[in-house]
Amino acid sequence: MVIAGKSKPHVHKKSTEIYEPVRGKLVIYKNGKKFILHEDEKIVIEPNIIHYVEGNETWFLTYSKSGWTMEDHVLVE
């Protein structure tokens, strides 16, 4: 479980990432488009999609298919 502030824009070269807020609302930017998720909603971020999240002490689950690694996580300016 993660508590959101704001993450930096990034991509994953190989993995697919899923975000699911469990307390509060989570704002996700996916390729420049804003999505607002509420508790128990999910969003899938495919490989090579620029994304980041914002929340005000939002609690959320995040997991990735194929597993998260440092090599797969690339920050974008």
Backbone torsions as a table, in degrees:
resi	resn	phi	psi	omega
1	MET	NA	139.0	-178.5
2	VAL	-123.0	145.7	173.0
3	ILE	-108.9	122.7	-171.2
4	ALA	-84.6	143.9	160.8
5	GLY	-119.3	-94.1	175.2
6	LYS	-148.1	131.0	176.3
7	SER	-95.4	166.2	177.5
8	LYS	-88.0	146.7	177.0
9	PRO	-57.4	135.5	-177.9
10	HIS	-157.1	169.7	173.6
11	VAL	-132.3	162.8	171.5
12	HIS	-119.0	127.1	-175.8
13	LYS	-69.0	-36.7	-174.4
14	LYS	-123.1	-32.5	-171.7
15	SER	-88.2	154.4	173.2
16	THR	-102.0	131.3	-175.6
17	GLU	-113.2	141.4	179.4
18	ILE	-121.2	134.1	176.8
19	TYR	-117.4	139.8	179.8
20	GLU	-146.7	106.4	177.6
21	PRO	-68.6	138.5	177.3
22	VAL	-115.5	-12.0	176.4
23	ARG	-153.3	117.5	-178.7
24	GLY	90.7	-168.6	178.0
25	LYS	-116.1	148.7	-177.4
26	LEU	-120.8	128.3	176.5
27	VAL	-98.1	126.3	-179.7
28	ILE	-122.4	132.1	174.4
29	TYR	-104.9	120.6	-176.8
30	LYS	-125.0	109.7	-176.0
31	ASN	51.7	41.2	176.1
32	GLY	85.1	-7.7	179.5
33	LYS	-97.1	135.8	-176.8
34	LYS	-90.7	130.8	175.6
35	PHE	-123.9	136.0	176.1
36	ILE	-112.5	117.9	-179.6
37	LEU	-107.6	139.8	175.9
38	HIS	-108.0	172.8	-176.9
39	GLU	-48.8	135.8	177.1
40	ASP	70.6	8.0	170.5
41	GLU	-93.1	158.7	-178.2
42	LYS	-132.2	155.0	170.3
43	ILE	-137.9	143.7	179.6
44	VAL	-109.1	132.0	177.6
45	ILE	-113.1	113.6	-178.3
46	GLU	-76.4	163.4	177.3
47	PRO	-56.8	148.2	176.0
48	ASN	65.6	21.3	175.6
49	ILE	-103.4	123.1	177.5
50	ILE	-69.4	130.7	-179.4
51	HIS	-154.1	159.2	171.0
52	TYR	-160.9	165.9	-176.4
53	VAL	-125.6	155.6	172.7
54	GLU	-136.9	143.9	175.7
55	GLY	-160.1	161.0	177.3
56	ASN	-109.7	85.3	-174.1
57	GLU	56.7	36.1	176.8
58	THR	-76.1	132.7	175.0
59	TRP	-95.0	131.3	179.8
60	PHE	-148.8	156.6	173.5
61	LEU	-97.3	141.6	171.6
62	THR	-139.4	135.4	178.4
63	TYR	-149.1	160.5	-177.0
64	SER	-131.1	145.1	175.9
65	LYS	-84.4	127.2	-175.4
66	SER	91.5	-1.7	174.6
67	GLY	85.0	141.3	-179.7
68	TRP	-82.4	135.6	173.7
69	THR	-138.0	155.7	177.2
70	MET	-59.9	-38.3	-177.6
71	GLU	-66.9	-25.6	-177.2
72	ASP	-87.7	-16.2	-175.8
73	HIS	-97.0	113.1	-176.1
74	VAL	-122.1	118.1	177.4
75	LEU	-70.5	145.8	-178.9
76	VAL	-121.0	134.8	179.2
77	GLU	-84.1	NA	NA
